[in-house]
Amino acid sequence: SSGINAEYGGSGKKSAGGSAVPVEGLQELLESSMQTTISLTELVEQQTQKISDITTFVDEAKEEIQAMKLANEEAMSSTEQKFQAMKFENEAATNSTAQKIL
């Protein structure tokens, strides 16, 4: 229609249906769509990088936690062994003292 054609400032072509197609308006719309697509692609790339950084951080944190758990288990095992050794020595000393008294 001539109103649409005038709105976009172009001289439209007649389509199969007989209505005017604003060529300049379509070019502007295409350029705008392309800019939007480029902007969205850049945003997706930024968000993808952020997700990758977070995933790497979480993986490293999991490894650190696992290493800390292992170190803690080893320390607890060592402490338990020391406790058992001291308990055995204490029982032996108690038995020895009891035998001397008797």
ChimeraX commands (.cxc) that place a marker at each C-alpha (Angstrom):
marker #1 position 0.00,0.00,0.00 radius 0.5
marker #1 position 1.16,3.55,-0.60 radius 0.5
marker #1 position 0.96,4.39,3.13 radius 0.5
marker #1 position 3.55,1.72,4.01 radius 0.5
marker #1 position 5.67,2.71,1.04 radius 0.5
marker #1 position 5.66,6.36,2.14 radius 0.5
marker #1 position 6.40,5.38,5.75 radius 0.5
marker #1 position 9.65,3.68,4.71 radius 0.5
marker #1 position 10.49,6.44,2.20 radius 0.5
marker #1 position 10.98,4.10,-0.70 radius 0.5
marker #1 position 9.49,3.33,-4.02 radius 0.5
marker #1 position 8.13,-0.13,-3.63 radius 0.5
marker #1 position 7.73,-2.87,-6.15 radius 0.5
marker #1 position 4.51,-4.59,-6.84 radius 0.5
marker #1 position 4.37,-8.09,-5.40 radius 0.5
marker #1 position 2.29,-10.95,-6.76 radius 0.5
marker #1 position -0.58,-9.84,-4.54 radius 0.5
marker #1 position -0.47,-6.33,-5.96 radius 0.5
marker #1 position 0.71,-4.50,-2.79 radius 0.5
marker #1 position 3.80,-2.28,-2.73 radius 0.5
marker #1 position 6.90,-3.67,-0.96 radius 0.5
marker #1 position 9.08,-0.93,0.57 radius 0.5
marker #1 position 12.56,-1.96,-0.60 radius 0.5
marker #1 position 14.46,0.60,1.52 radius 0.5
marker #1 position 12.39,-0.34,4.56 radius 0.5
marker #1 position 13.17,-4.00,4.04 radius 0.5
marker #1 position 16.87,-3.19,3.68 radius 0.5
marker #1 position 16.77,-1.25,6.97 radius 0.5
marker #1 position 14.93,-4.11,8.64 radius 0.5
marker #1 position 17.46,-6.62,7.29 radius 0.5
marker #1 position 20.39,-4.50,8.51 radius 0.5
marker #1 position 18.75,-4.09,11.92 radius 0.5
marker #1 position 18.11,-7.84,12.13 radius 0.5
marker #1 position 21.71,-8.58,11.19 radius 0.5
marker #1 position 23.01,-6.17,13.87 radius 0.5
marker #1 position 20.71,-7.77,16.43 radius 0.5
marker #1 position 21.91,-11.23,15.41 radius 0.5
marker #1 position 25.55,-10.14,15.71 radius 0.5
marker #1 position 24.90,-8.60,19.14 radius 0.5
marker #1 position 23.10,-11.71,20.35 radius 0.5
marker #1 position 25.89,-13.93,19.02 radius 0.5
marker #1 position 28.45,-11.87,20.94 radius 0.5
marker #1 position 26.31,-12.12,24.08 radius 0.5
marker #1 position 26.03,-15.91,23.68 radius 0.5
marker #1 position 29.82,-16.14,23.28 radius 0.5
marker #1 position 30.33,-14.08,26.47 radius 0.5
marker #1 position 27.87,-16.21,28.41 radius 0.5
marker #1 position 29.45,-19.40,27.07 radius 0.5
marker #1 position 32.85,-18.19,28.29 radius 0.5
marker #1 position 31.39,-17.37,31.72 radius 0.5
marker #1 position 29.85,-20.86,31.93 radius 0.5
marker #1 position 33.18,-22.38,30.92 radius 0.5
marker #1 position 34.99,-20.36,33.60 radius 0.5
marker #1 position 32.47,-21.43,36.24 radius 0.5
marker #1 position 32.72,-25.08,35.17 radius 0.5
marker #1 position 36.52,-24.93,35.39 radius 0.5
marker #1 position 36.30,-23.31,38.84 radius 0.5
marker #1 position 33.88,-25.98,40.09 radius 0.5
marker #1 position 36.06,-28.79,38.72 radius 0.5
marker #1 position 39.14,-27.34,40.43 radius 0.5
marker #1 position 37.20,-26.89,43.67 radius 0.5
marker #1 position 36.07,-30.54,43.51 radius 0.5
marker #1 position 39.69,-31.65,43.09 radius 0.5
marker #1 position 40.79,-29.51,46.05 radius 0.5
marker #1 position 37.97,-30.87,48.21 radius 0.5
marker #1 position 38.89,-34.44,47.27 radius 0.5
marker #1 position 42.55,-33.77,48.13 radius 0.5
marker #1 position 41.50,-32.26,51.47 radius 0.5
marker #1 position 39.28,-35.27,52.22 radius 0.5
marker #1 position 42.16,-37.63,51.46 radius 0.5
marker #1 position 44.56,-35.63,53.63 radius 0.5
marker #1 position 41.99,-35.58,56.43 radius 0.5
marker #1 position 41.46,-39.36,56.18 radius 0.5
marker #1 position 45.22,-39.93,56.30 radius 0.5
marker #1 position 45.56,-37.62,59.31 radius 0.5
marker #1 position 42.68,-39.37,61.10 radius 0.5
marker #1 position 44.19,-42.76,60.35 radius 0.5
marker #1 position 47.56,-41.63,61.67 radius 0.5
marker #1 position 45.92,-40.19,64.78 radius 0.5
marker #1 position 43.99,-43.41,65.33 radius 0.5
marker #1 position 47.21,-45.43,64.99 radius 0.5
marker #1 position 48.98,-43.18,67.49 radius 0.5
marker #1 position 46.04,-43.44,69.87 radius 0.5
marker #1 position 46.03,-47.25,69.64 radius 0.5
marker #1 position 49.80,-47.34,70.22 radius 0.5
marker #1 position 49.49,-45.10,73.29 radius 0.5
marker #1 position 46.57,-47.18,74.57 radius 0.5
marker #1 position 48.64,-50.36,74.17 radius 0.5
marker #1 position 51.63,-48.77,75.96 radius 0.5
marker #1 position 49.35,-47.53,78.74 radius 0.5
marker #1 position 47.80,-50.97,79.20 radius 0.5
marker #1 position 51.25,-52.57,79.23 radius 0.5
marker #1 position 52.48,-50.07,81.81 radius 0.5
marker #1 position 49.36,-50.60,83.91 radius 0.5
marker #1 position 49.80,-54.39,83.75 radius 0.5
marker #1 position 53.48,-54.06,84.65 radius 0.5
marker #1 position 52.68,-51.82,87.60 radius 0.5
marker #1 position 49.92,-54.16,88.73 radius 0.5
marker #1 position 52.31,-57.14,88.61 radius 0.5
marker #1 position 54.89,-55.26,90.67 radius 0.5
marker #1 position 52.30,-54.42,93.28 radius 0.5
marker #1 position 51.08,-57.98,93.48 radius 0.5
marker link #1:1,2 radius 0.2
marker link #1:2,3 radius 0.2
marker link #1:3,4 radius 0.2
marker link #1:4,5 radius 0.2
marker link #1:5,6 radius 0.2
marker link #1:6,7 radius 0.2
marker link #1:7,8 radius 0.2
marker link #1:8,9 radius 0.2
marker link #1:9,10 radius 0.2
marker link #1:10,11 radius 0.2
marker link #1:11,12 radius 0.2
marker link #1:12,13 radius 0.2
marker link #1:13,14 radius 0.2
marker link #1:14,15 radius 0.2
marker link #1:15,16 radius 0.2
marker link #1:16,17 radius 0.2
marker link #1:17,18 radius 0.2
marker link #1:18,19 radius 0.2
marker link #1:19,20 radius 0.2
marker link #1:20,21 radius 0.2
marker link #1:21,22 radius 0.2
marker link #1:22,23 radius 0.2
marker link #1:23,24 radius 0.2
marker link #1:24,25 radius 0.2
marker link #1:25,26 radius 0.2
marker link #1:26,27 radius 0.2
marker link #1:27,28 radius 0.2
marker link #1:28,29 radius 0.2
marker link #1:29,30 radius 0.2
marker link #1:30,31 radius 0.2
marker link #1:31,32 radius 0.2
marker link #1:32,33 radius 0.2
marker link #1:33,34 radius 0.2
marker link #1:34,35 radius 0.2
marker link #1:35,36 radius 0.2
marker link #1:36,37 radius 0.2
marker link #1:37,38 radius 0.2
marker link #1:38,39 radius 0.2
marker link #1:39,40 radius 0.2
marker link #1:40,41 radius 0.2
marker link #1:41,42 radius 0.2
marker link #1:42,43 radius 0.2
marker link #1:43,44 radius 0.2
marker link #1:44,45 radius 0.2
marker link #1:45,46 radius 0.2
marker link #1:46,47 radius 0.2
marker link #1:47,48 radius 0.2
marker link #1:48,49 radius 0.2
marker link #1:49,50 radius 0.2
marker link #1:50,51 radius 0.2
marker link #1:51,52 radius 0.2
marker link #1:52,53 radius 0.2
marker link #1:53,54 radius 0.2
marker link #1:54,55 radius 0.2
marker link #1:55,56 radius 0.2
marker link #1:56,57 radius 0.2
marker link #1:57,58 radius 0.2
marker link #1:58,59 radius 0.2
marker link #1:59,60 radius 0.2
marker link #1:60,61 radius 0.2
marker link #1:61,62 radius 0.2
marker link #1:62,63 radius 0.2
marker link #1:63,64 radius 0.2
marker link #1:64,65 radius 0.2
marker link #1:65,66 radius 0.2
marker link #1:66,67 radius 0.2
marker link #1:67,68 radius 0.2
marker link #1:68,69 radius 0.2
marker link #1:69,70 radius 0.2
marker link #1:70,71 radius 0.2
marker link #1:71,72 radius 0.2
marker link #1:72,73 radius 0.2
marker link #1:73,74 radius 0.2
marker link #1:74,75 radius 0.2
marker link #1:75,76 radius 0.2
marker link #1:76,77 radius 0.2
marker link #1:77,78 radius 0.2
marker link #1:78,79 radius 0.2
marker link #1:79,80 radius 0.2
marker link #1:80,81 radius 0.2
marker link #1:81,82 radius 0.2
marker link #1:82,83 radius 0.2
marker link #1:83,84 radius 0.2
marker link #1:84,85 radius 0.2
marker link #1:85,86 radius 0.2
marker link #1:86,87 radius 0.2
marker link #1:87,88 radius 0.2
marker link #1:88,89 radius 0.2
marker link #1:89,90 radius 0.2
marker link #1:90,91 radius 0.2
marker link #1:91,92 radius 0.2
marker link #1:92,93 radius 0.2
marker link #1:93,94 radius 0.2
marker link #1:94,95 radius 0.2
marker link #1:95,96 radius 0.2
marker link #1:96,97 radius 0.2
marker link #1:97,98 radius 0.2
marker link #1:98,99 radius 0.2
marker link #1:99,100 radius 0.2
marker link #1:100,101 radius 0.2
marker link #1:101,102 radius 0.2
view
